Amino acid sequence: MSTSDVVVVGGGIAGLSAAYELSRRGVSFVVLERASRAGGIIFSEAFDGYTIDGGPDSLLVQKPDGIALCEEIGLGDRLVPTKPPRLAYIQRAGQLHALPAASVLGIPTRIGPFLRTRLFTWPGKLRMGAELFVPPRREESDESIGAFMTRRFGREATTYLAEPLLAGIHAGDVDRLSIRSLFPRFVEAEKKHGSLLRAFRPRTDRPVSAHSAFKSLPGGLSEMINALVHRIGESNVRTSHTVARITSVQPSGLNPRARFTVVTAGETFDARAIVLATPAYVTSALVRERDEELARLCSEIRYTSTATVVLAFQRDAVAHSLNGSGFVVPRVEGSSILAASWLSSKWPHRAPDDRILLRTFFGGARDPHALEQSDAELVSRSLAALRPLLGIAGDALLTRVYRWELASAQHEVGHLERMAAIDRALGRHPGLFVTGSGFRGVGIPDCVADGRATAMAVAVWLKPAA
């Protein structure tokens, strides 16, 4: 039996971030991860001159917690920005249209590029411009991303921006995902300025930034995971450890500090506090015997499954210039893919000079049965979608398929209220904490921030008993 101050269940980025913060504060811990490696959906591999991220491949600069963590663990000088030109595209009528320059998640901030784009029809542009005169919503209740964008910018903006881009980031349904949970900046801008166009209009005394909105690492984001594990101590991260149950124990003369016992197939761990950094459905199963209401609330958080397919080609086999990072595909296009990234154009040194590396995305709320297909079928669907758009000739030199079952948390309308109820339920169980993408933030920076904030709360809770 092993005893520590804290057991962290789950070795994804949220759990590792919590463990890192605990280590900084001198709190003893062990991380238990059921998979054979730490990192969760963050997974990179390198071979034959290619560097591939099978899951997420970037850190959002605007949310600095991921960047700050990299700097703290010695990776600051290895962070690299995306390669110029920093363009992203949206497919419409079988053509790729660049998002207007200086847009904020597709929302225009300068009139010239917006008027010149062929992504939107003139009626659509006029309706989007009329957002300046749409009165702000007074109700405090939550609404979907689709409802918010349609109310403010019109249906065309929802079809060609909100659905493929804002909902697509989260592999979710635009009419179910919560605007307040996922894009609170939009809600705050409407409330404060009455208009998003007015709120995001660039100040005349501040030039538009040409810097990259994203950064990554030369070896892929697994560099971040490896550095974290090294920093917190490899012996403190136990992989291939599936937690079977968690029970409460009373302090005793032999173990005066213990409050919880965590049982795995081969080991038992005693701890004063538990951090569940697991998907919400796993958290639900682990707390069911302790609190049925808490388990029910966690089980109501939905997840979708996704797959990424990576393909390599000779550079001269692709007619498209590939200037930019890739494109997203609206549902109405009827494509077999959700989006595609041009990895070798997006990041430096991801493929040999005479090769290109592409990545397609499947699944999510739009295509829930995608993972039932074989690797060969997903590759075939990728090629069918990419060939006419990019002018690809010949076969792929390399293919890889990465499957992420029930890995994309869906913060749907009402998520913040559900999270408040979860926090109230946790109040009945001193020493029990939750973190992870299903709860307070879905992107890497948000998971880093919440993992560390959770660890701080654990340290404060432990202090009186120290």
Summary of the structure (lengths in Angstrom):
residues: 466
radius of gyration: 23.1
end to end distance: 21.2
largest distance: 76.9
contacts: 1580
relative contact order: 0.20
helix: 38%
strand: 23%
